[in-house]
Amino acid sequence: MLYKKMLLCCAFFINGFFAAQGYNCTVITNGRDTLTGKFIRADQTLTIHHTFTNRRLVLEPHQIHEFAITHPDGTQDVYHFIADPKTGRFKPMRRLIDGELKLFEDRVPTANAVNPGLPKGASRPPQRSVFYVATYSEDAVELNSQNWKEMLSEHLGDCPTLVENLQQKKYQFRDLPALIAAYNVCHQRELTDNSE
């Protein structure tokens, strides 16, 4: 009996310790309500342990405007549920650049034709970044090293200097965040100039 009580106390202590170590999550709903809790999982839905109700809360993508995960070191990553252009299914993607034109990153497992299993000593398959650009979460376009100039030329049309620099190869694929940020500054400048 004493062993059972000790085991039960240890189980509660360990469970409480790991729950306290979880990442904090702040959710902005489409109704502009704010929900806070501990992050549990994000795949087809977002699951958090809601602080106010002290219960697990599962949210569907259509209910969420965005959510932020705060890491123990204080840094924060903001995510949106974006419709994958290939499958049409919503999945969480990290927002790298915010503004009129947004840049998102999705981490996907890397397929290896030579060795389809895990690398020696790895607990997770290696991942690569896939980038998406969008004005809203429903109109995301995947960018890769072959199509990025063509796709961005369409989106950057109201900033001709950027399109010209893009065509003259002044930007490379790795410069995507800087290019999207420059577009957002240019677009905001155009809006300000037109309103005067």
C-alpha positions as CSV (number, residue, x, y, z in Angstrom):
1,M,0.0,0.0,0.0
2,L,2.8,2.4,0.9
3,Y,4.5,1.5,-2.4
4,K,1.4,2.3,-4.4
5,K,1.1,5.8,-2.7
6,M,4.8,6.5,-3.3
7,L,4.4,5.4,-7.0
8,L,1.3,7.5,-7.4
9,C,3.0,10.6,-5.9
10,C,6.0,10.1,-8.2
11,A,3.7,9.8,-11.2
12,F,1.9,13.0,-10.3
13,F,5.2,14.8,-9.7
14,I,6.7,13.6,-13.0
15,N,3.5,14.4,-14.9
16,G,3.4,17.9,-13.4
17,F,7.1,18.5,-14.1
18,F,6.7,17.6,-17.8
19,A,3.5,19.6,-18.2
20,A,5.2,22.6,-16.7
21,Q,8.1,22.2,-19.2
22,G,5.7,22.4,-22.2
23,Y,5.7,25.3,-24.7
24,N,3.2,28.1,-24.1
25,C,0.7,28.6,-26.9
26,T,-1.3,31.7,-27.7
27,V,-4.2,31.3,-30.2
28,I,-5.9,34.1,-32.0
29,T,-9.3,32.8,-33.2
30,N,-11.1,34.0,-36.3
31,G,-13.5,35.8,-33.9
32,R,-10.4,37.6,-32.5
33,D,-10.6,35.9,-29.2
34,T,-7.4,35.0,-27.4
35,L,-6.8,31.5,-26.0
36,T,-3.8,30.5,-24.0
37,G,-2.5,27.2,-22.9
38,K,0.3,24.6,-23.2
39,F,1.0,23.4,-26.7
40,I,0.3,19.7,-27.3
41,R,0.2,19.1,-31.0
42,A,-0.5,20.7,-34.4
43,D,-1.2,18.6,-37.5
44,Q,-4.6,18.7,-39.1
45,T,-5.9,20.4,-35.9
46,L,-4.3,22.4,-33.1
47,T,-4.4,20.8,-29.6
48,I,-3.6,22.8,-26.5
49,H,-4.1,22.3,-22.8
50,H,-6.4,25.3,-22.2
51,T,-5.3,27.4,-19.2
52,F,-8.7,28.8,-18.3
53,T,-10.7,25.5,-18.4
54,N,-7.8,23.3,-17.4
55,R,-8.9,20.9,-20.2
56,R,-7.5,19.7,-23.6
57,L,-8.9,21.9,-26.4
58,V,-8.9,20.8,-30.0
59,L,-9.3,23.6,-32.6
60,E,-10.0,23.2,-36.3
61,P,-8.1,25.2,-38.9
62,H,-11.2,27.3,-39.8
63,Q,-11.4,28.5,-36.2
64,I,-7.9,29.8,-36.0
65,H,-6.5,33.0,-37.4
66,E,-2.9,32.3,-36.1
67,F,-1.1,30.8,-33.2
68,A,2.2,31.5,-31.5
69,I,4.4,29.0,-29.7
70,T,6.7,30.5,-27.0
71,H,9.9,28.6,-26.4
72,P,11.5,28.4,-23.0
73,D,14.2,30.9,-24.0
74,G,11.4,33.5,-24.8
75,T,11.6,33.3,-28.6
76,Q,8.3,32.9,-30.4
77,D,7.2,31.3,-33.6
78,V,4.0,32.3,-35.3
79,Y,2.0,29.7,-37.3
80,H,-1.0,29.8,-39.7
81,F,-3.0,26.9,-41.0
82,I,-2.3,27.1,-44.8
83,A,-4.1,25.1,-47.5
84,D,-1.4,22.9,-49.2
85,P,-1.8,23.7,-53.0
86,K,-1.2,20.1,-53.9
87,T,-3.6,18.3,-51.5
88,G,-6.0,21.1,-50.4
89,R,-5.5,20.0,-46.8
90,F,-4.7,22.6,-44.1
91,K,-1.5,22.2,-42.2
92,P,0.4,24.5,-39.9
93,M,3.2,26.5,-41.4
94,R,5.6,28.9,-39.7
95,R,5.3,32.5,-40.8
96,L,8.7,33.9,-41.6
97,I,7.6,37.3,-43.0
98,D,4.4,39.2,-42.3
99,G,2.8,42.0,-44.3
100,E,0.7,42.3,-47.5
101,L,2.7,39.4,-48.9
102,K,3.5,36.6,-46.4
103,L,6.3,34.0,-46.5
104,F,5.7,30.7,-44.8
105,E,7.9,27.7,-44.2
106,D,6.9,24.1,-44.0
107,R,9.3,21.4,-42.7
108,V,8.8,18.1,-44.6
109,P,10.7,14.8,-44.3
110,T,13.4,14.4,-46.9
111,A,13.0,11.3,-49.1
112,N,16.2,9.4,-49.7
113,A,16.0,6.9,-52.6
114,V,19.3,5.2,-51.6
115,N,18.4,4.6,-47.9
116,P,14.7,5.2,-47.2
117,G,15.2,4.5,-43.5
118,L,16.6,6.8,-40.8
119,P,20.2,7.8,-40.9
120,K,22.4,5.9,-38.4
121,G,21.7,7.2,-34.9
122,A,18.8,9.5,-35.9
123,S,15.5,9.4,-34.1
124,R,13.7,11.5,-36.7
125,P,14.0,11.6,-40.5
126,P,15.9,14.6,-41.9
127,Q,13.7,17.5,-43.0
128,R,13.9,20.2,-45.6
129,S,12.2,23.5,-45.9
130,V,9.4,24.2,-48.4
131,F,8.5,27.8,-48.8
132,Y,5.0,29.3,-49.6
133,V,4.1,32.8,-50.4
134,A,0.5,34.1,-49.9
135,T,-1.6,37.2,-49.3
136,Y,-4.2,35.1,-47.4
137,S,-4.0,31.5,-46.1
138,E,-6.2,30.2,-48.9
139,D,-4.0,31.4,-51.8
140,A,-0.6,30.0,-51.0
141,V,1.7,29.2,-53.8
142,E,4.7,26.8,-53.3
143,L,8.0,28.3,-54.3
144,N,11.0,26.1,-55.3
145,S,14.3,26.8,-56.9
146,Q,12.8,26.3,-60.4
147,N,9.6,28.4,-60.2
148,W,10.3,31.1,-57.7
149,K,11.2,34.0,-60.1
150,E,8.1,33.4,-62.2
151,M,5.7,33.1,-59.3
152,L,7.1,36.1,-57.5
153,S,7.1,38.3,-60.6
154,E,3.3,37.9,-60.6
155,H,3.0,38.8,-56.9
156,L,5.5,41.7,-57.0
157,G,4.0,43.4,-60.1
158,D,3.2,46.7,-58.3
159,C,6.9,47.2,-57.4
160,P,8.6,47.2,-60.8
161,T,12.0,47.9,-59.4
162,L,11.9,44.6,-57.5
163,V,10.7,42.7,-60.5
164,E,13.5,44.2,-62.6
165,N,16.1,43.3,-60.0
166,L,14.6,39.8,-59.9
167,Q,14.9,39.4,-63.6
168,Q,18.5,40.7,-63.6
169,K,19.4,38.0,-61.1
170,K,20.2,40.4,-58.3
171,Y,18.3,38.0,-56.0
172,Q,18.9,34.3,-55.3
173,F,16.5,31.8,-53.9
174,R,18.1,32.0,-50.5
175,D,17.2,35.8,-50.5
176,L,13.4,35.0,-50.3
177,P,12.9,36.6,-46.8
178,A,14.7,39.8,-47.8
179,L,12.8,40.0,-51.1
180,I,9.4,39.6,-49.5
181,A,10.3,42.1,-46.8
182,A,11.4,44.6,-49.4
183,Y,8.2,44.1,-51.3
184,N,6.1,44.8,-48.2
185,V,8.0,48.0,-47.6
186,C,7.6,49.0,-51.3
187,H,3.8,48.2,-51.2
188,Q,3.3,50.2,-48.0
189,R,5.2,53.1,-49.5
190,E,2.9,52.9,-52.6
191,L,-0.2,53.0,-50.4
192,T,1.1,55.9,-48.4
193,D,2.0,57.9,-51.5
194,N,-1.4,57.2,-53.1
195,S,-3.3,58.3,-50.0
196,E,-1.7,61.8,-49.9
